[in-house]
Amino acid sequence: MKEKTVVSFDAQTFAAYLGEYDFARRAKYTVLTEDGKLKLRGGRSPDKYELLAECETKFFLREKPGEIVFVKDEGGRITEMIIYTNGQEIRLKKL
């Protein structure tokens, strides 16, 4: 497996990703910052995982397989997060 390259972004760029994302009204995922790092908390789990950027809209987690892609609308606002893991595509709308 190819080693992924992590790129860094400033706090202002991170701000666009922050908030809650809804998974078919069954679970909410939260993107937040903690200790200057972008993190993901999924569903009801208290666990938080650092989101590592490959580029401005594509991220991965060291602890779990897969990738996370943020989707922007025509105005540049984040509208959706897509998690690709274990052959599945999980789409979450930003609230």
C-alpha positions in Angstrom: 0.0 0.0 0.0 1.3 3.4 -1.0 2.2 5.7 1.9 -0.1 8.8 2.0 1.4 12.3 2.0 -0.1 14.6 4.6 -0.5 18.3 3.6 -1.3 21.1 6.1 -3.8 23.8 6.1 -4.4 26.8 8.2 -7.3 27.2 10.8 -9.3 29.4 8.4 -9.4 26.5 5.8 -10.4 24.1 8.6 -13.3 26.3 9.6 -15.2 25.4 6.4 -15.4 21.7 7.4 -16.5 22.2 11.0 -20.0 21.2 12.0 -22.4 18.2 12.0 -23.1 15.8 9.1 -26.2 13.7 9.0 -26.2 10.1 7.9 -29.7 9.3 6.6 -31.2 10.6 9.9 -29.7 7.6 11.7 -26.5 9.1 13.0 -24.7 12.4 13.1 -21.0 12.8 12.6 -19.1 15.8 13.9 -16.1 17.5 12.5 -14.3 19.7 15.1 -10.9 21.1 16.0 -9.0 20.0 19.1 -5.5 21.0 19.9 -5.2 22.7 16.5 -6.1 19.5 14.7 -9.1 18.7 12.6 -11.0 15.7 14.1 -13.9 13.4 13.3 -16.3 12.0 15.9 -18.8 9.5 14.5 -22.3 8.6 15.7 -22.7 8.2 19.4 -19.1 7.2 19.9 -17.0 9.5 22.1 -13.9 8.6 20.1 -12.3 11.3 18.0 -10.0 10.6 15.1 -7.6 13.1 13.5 -8.4 13.9 9.9 -5.2 14.0 7.9 -5.4 15.9 4.6 -4.1 14.5 1.3 -5.4 17.6 -0.5 -7.9 20.4 0.3 -11.0 18.1 0.1 -9.6 14.5 0.6 -8.7 13.2 4.0 -7.8 9.9 5.8 -7.5 8.5 9.3 -4.4 6.7 10.5 -6.5 4.4 12.7 -9.1 3.2 10.2 -9.0 2.2 6.5 -10.6 4.4 3.8 -10.8 8.0 2.8 -13.1 11.0 3.5 -14.0 13.5 0.8 -15.7 16.8 1.4 -17.9 18.0 -1.4 -18.3 21.7 -2.2 -21.2 23.5 -4.0 -20.7 26.0 -6.8 -20.2 28.8 -4.2 -17.4 26.9 -2.5 -19.3 25.9 0.6 -19.0 22.3 2.0 -22.3 20.5 1.6 -21.5 16.9 2.1 -18.9 14.5 3.4 -18.4 11.1 1.7 -16.7 8.2 3.6 -15.3 5.5 1.5 -14.5 2.4 3.6 -14.6 -1.4 3.2 -16.1 -1.1 -0.3 -18.9 1.2 0.8 -19.7 4.8 0.1 -21.4 6.6 3.0 -22.8 10.0 2.1 -23.5 12.5 4.9 -25.2 15.9 4.3 -23.8 18.9 6.2 -26.3 20.4 8.6 
